[in-house]
Amino acid sequence: MRRAPLAFLALSLAALLAGCTRGDPVSDGPTRSPAEAAWYESGTEERQAHCAAYDAHDPQHPVEVPAHQSDQTSEEFADDFYEVLGERC
């Protein structure tokens, strides 16, 4: 009589594990824009320098926009990077 509950438990666990591993991974593409990626790839000192330049609004010391690899033009990337600075600084 003990074999029936153990067999049921084993089958239940096997079904549960099979269901957990069966799901297809969801890929919605990159979650960060290239500008956000540039922000996160920069070091702490770089971030502080970006924020200091952004907060100062000094034309003599503008924000140094990092290099990027994306389908965006340099102007589009710079605009997006300024938006990221506005959110993060």
Secondary structure, 3 states (H helix, E strand, C coil): CCHHHHHHHHHHHHHHHHHHHHCCCCCCCCCCCHHHHHHHHCCHHHHHHHHHHHHHCCCCCCCCCCCCCCCCCHHHHHHHHHHHHHHHC
